[in-house]
């Protein structure tokens, strides 16, 4: 798709579309609680111009030493 054929929302963000991000943590305090996993799924257009989830990316994170689990 060119910029001219992108739906309105695609033009709003200069062609960039949203990404859904999910994090799994051991708590709410970044200083003491471990980040355990992070995942991201881009929202893309299919051939019909509908929003669909793109390829998912995820990673397990090794907690820092002394982190609360």
Phi and psi restraints in degrees (value plus and minus 20) as a CYANA .aco file:
   2 UNK   PHI    -109.6   -69.6
   2 UNK   PSI     150.3   190.3
   3 UNK   PHI     -79.9   -39.9
   3 UNK   PSI     -51.5   -11.5
   4 UNK   PHI     -91.5   -51.5
   4 UNK   PSI     -48.1    -8.1
   5 UNK   PHI    -118.2   -78.2
   5 UNK   PSI     -24.3    15.7
   6 UNK   PHI     -86.0   -46.0
   6 UNK   PSI     120.0   160.0
   7 UNK   PHI     -78.8   -38.8
   7 UNK   PSI     143.4   183.4
   8 UNK   PHI     -71.3   -31.3
   8 UNK   PSI     -64.4   -24.4
   9 UNK   PHI     -84.3   -44.3
   9 UNK   PSI     -54.7   -14.7
  10 UNK   PHI     -86.0   -46.0
  10 UNK   PSI     -55.8   -15.8
  11 UNK   PHI     -90.5   -50.5
  11 UNK   PSI     -52.3   -12.3
  12 UNK   PHI     -80.2   -40.2
  12 UNK   PSI     -56.9   -16.9
  13 UNK   PHI    -127.0   -87.0
  13 UNK   PSI      14.2    54.2
  14 UNK   PHI      33.3    73.3
  14 UNK   PSI      16.1    56.1
  15 UNK   PHI      71.6   111.6
  15 UNK   PSI     -30.8     9.2
  16 UNK   PHI    -106.6   -66.6
  16 UNK   PSI     117.7   157.7
  17 UNK   PHI    -129.2   -89.2
  17 UNK   PSI     145.9   185.9
  18 UNK   PHI     -84.9   -44.9
  18 UNK   PSI     137.3   177.3
  19 UNK   PHI    -148.1  -108.1
  19 UNK   PSI     110.5   150.5
  20 UNK   PHI    -110.3   -70.3
  20 UNK   PSI     106.0   146.0
  21 UNK   PHI    -137.6   -97.6
  21 UNK   PSI     115.1   155.1
  22 UNK   PHI    -149.0  -109.0
  22 UNK   PSI     114.5   154.5
  23 UNK   PHI    -144.5  -104.5
  23 UNK   PSI     124.5   164.5
  24 UNK   PHI    -132.9   -92.9
  24 UNK   PSI     105.3   145.3
  25 UNK   PHI    -147.6  -107.6
  25 UNK   PSI     147.9   187.9
  26 UNK   PHI    -114.3   -74.3
  26 UNK   PSI     -14.8    25.2
  27 UNK   PHI     147.6   187.6
  27 UNK   PSI    -189.3  -149.3
  28 UNK   PHI    -124.5   -84.5
  28 UNK   PSI     -26.0    14.0
  29 UNK   PHI    -119.3   -79.3
  29 UNK   PSI      91.6   131.6
  30 UNK   PHI     -85.9   -45.9
  30 UNK   PSI     -41.1    -1.1
  31 UNK   PHI     -97.6   -57.6
  31 UNK   PSI     -47.3    -7.3
  32 UNK   PHI    -143.9  -103.9
  32 UNK   PSI     -41.2    -1.2
  33 UNK   PHI    -125.4   -85.4
  33 UNK   PSI     119.6   159.6
  34 UNK   PHI     -95.6   -55.6
  34 UNK   PSI     123.7   163.7
  35 UNK   PHI    -108.1   -68.1
  35 UNK   PSI     101.6   141.6
  36 UNK   PHI    -120.2   -80.2
  36 UNK   PSI     -56.4   -16.4
  37 UNK   PHI    -176.7  -136.7
  37 UNK   PSI     128.3   168.3
  38 UNK   PHI    -154.5  -114.5
  38 UNK   PSI     121.8   161.8
  39 UNK   PHI    -159.9  -119.9
  39 UNK   PSI     131.0   171.0
  40 UNK   PHI    -162.5  -122.5
  40 UNK   PSI     118.2   158.2
  41 UNK   PHI    -151.4  -111.4
  41 UNK   PSI      94.8   134.8
  42 UNK   PHI     -92.2   -52.2
  42 UNK   PSI     127.4   167.4
  43 UNK   PHI    -118.3   -78.3
  43 UNK   PSI     101.4   141.4
  44 UNK   PHI    -144.1  -104.1
  44 UNK   PSI     153.0   193.0
  45 UNK   PHI    -119.5   -79.5
  45 UNK   PSI     120.5   160.5
  46 UNK   PHI    -110.5   -70.5
  46 UNK   PSI    -194.6  -154.6
  47 UNK   PHI     -81.9   -41.9
  47 UNK   PSI     -46.0    -6.0
  48 UNK   PHI    -107.9   -67.9
  48 UNK   PSI     -17.5    22.5
  49 UNK   PHI      60.1   100.1
  49 UNK   PSI      -2.5    37.5
  50 UNK   PHI    -116.1   -76.1
  50 UNK   PSI     129.8   169.8
  51 UNK   PHI     -90.4   -50.4
  51 UNK   PSI     113.7   153.7
  52 UNK   PHI    -162.9  -122.9
  52 UNK   PSI     133.9   173.9
  53 UNK   PHI     -89.1   -49.1
  53 UNK   PSI     117.4   157.4
  54 UNK   PHI    -107.8   -67.8
  54 UNK   PSI    -182.7  -142.7
  55 UNK   PHI     -87.6   -47.6
  55 UNK   PSI     112.4   152.4
  56 UNK   PHI    -102.3   -62.3
  56 UNK   PSI     122.3   162.3
  57 UNK   PHI    -143.2  -103.2
  57 UNK   PSI     117.6   157.6
  58 UNK   PHI    -171.1  -131.1
  58 UNK   PSI     137.1   177.1
  59 UNK   PHI    -167.9  -127.9
  59 UNK   PSI     118.8   158.8
  60 UNK   PHI    -106.3   -66.3
  60 UNK   PSI     119.0   159.0
  61 UNK   PHI    -130.1   -90.1
  61 UNK   PSI     112.7   152.7
  62 UNK   PHI     -97.7   -57.7
  62 UNK   PSI     101.2   141.2
  63 UNK   PHI     -84.4   -44.4
  63 UNK   PSI     131.2   171.2
  64 UNK   PHI     -91.0   -51.0
  64 UNK   PSI     135.1   175.1
  65 UNK   PHI     -79.8   -39.8
  65 UNK   PSI     109.8   149.8
  66 UNK   PHI      66.8   106.8
  66 UNK   PSI     -17.7    22.3
  67 UNK   PHI     -88.4   -48.4
  67 UNK   PSI     125.3   165.3
  68 UNK   PHI     -91.0   -51.0
  68 UNK   PSI     112.8   152.8
